[in-house]
Amino acid sequence: MEYTLKVAAVNGDVVPLGAVAVALAQAKATAFGTEEFHLARFKFNYREYISELLAEVMADNLKVCDHRGQPKDWYDITRAAHRNGTLSIVRRYATEPDWEKLQQETPRLVEGVDVWDFSNVDLGPAEPDDDATCLLALHVKLSFLNAWGRVRGDEFRISSEGVEWLEGWGDLGALQVSVFGTAREPGVTAATVRPVPRERAQDMAIREMLVSRGYVLKALPPFENGKRGVKAEIRAELMKDTALFSTARVFGTAWQRLLDDEKHGIAYAS
């Protein structure tokens, strides 16, 4: 299957990984071009492809890079974004906002460009989407993507036609904005993103480090006398990043917060 990725020309051969998820989901939403666009199908498959792409990245099957095209480990990319404050958080809403109405009521960020800032709009109850947030930080070179795609029988190409903004996913000054294509792409809308609060960044860093070390978040090995536990192992690694974990006490507070979080946190195996 051939997929076309909508990426601004300025990006060269560096593609936001989110754009890959969008292209794959759009193909499914149109039954690979044989049917009218189906929004519910797009949303379902988009979530599925986010999870699939991250799993492939973490298994080292798909090589990723930073936004400049420098190949790096996915964890190093996200940790750097945590450290320098450029990582933005994607939120999932309990009730999907009426984006079309909001776009009519909210001025565009830049005249003539289909990008809106909804950061000051009450969009209702929401929770952070960790997978989409991680995906937002990752990019892939077209050559890496096609090397991965060949195993699946897929081929990807880049098209800048109709991409009017400087970057498909980018920033305007200090404001981070995630753009899933443009409003002219059916079923694709701008998502509201905000800088990650320190506590959320700490939680994400701990979870990501645990996963990268092969641990199951809800079945961590219990402490054994005479052995260094998983908490000490992760603390030793993450405290190298003093901007995020300045002291052992700060790390301990974050660790306990995750233990107390039944839905998104961590737990020891019983």
C-alpha angles and dihedrals in degrees: 000000000000120000129193117214117207105221130152115253091240089068092066110193094338112108127192106239088227089064089058091054090050093050093049093047093047090054090054091045090060096037086249094310099315099101141039116276112278112205099196090049090050093052093048094048093043089060090047093051092049089058093043095049093048091049090052091049093049091048087054092240092119117046115218135194140191122266090273092058097254109145110238141155112275092237093052090052095051093042091052089051089051091050099048096040097242097114112105128200124235115212130209115212126222086222118026109245119238094255095180092056092044092051090053092050098041123069116239116259089235123018111257094011120105097230125114134187111220095170092115095044122096102238096172131248114345141164131207116270102217097186094051090044091054091046089052091064096051131085134179133206114239091239091055091047094052092046087057092042095054090067088057096042091251133130128196131202133180125239124183094185111127093006101124103167125084093250133011087226113016150112136270107208108310094336114101114209127182113209121191095202111298135302087263091067106088115250095004120113140171112269123217112243132177134186111279113256113239094250092051091048090051092050092049092048092053094047093046092049091050092051092046089054092052099254124145107233095219096040108047116166111262121242117274124198113254095019132095108249129224091256092058091045094053093041092054091053100042096045087069083078098067092175089068102030111026097171140014088250091058090051091047091053091051092047092052091047089058092047088054093049104088095182105042102011138086135267140190119245111260 
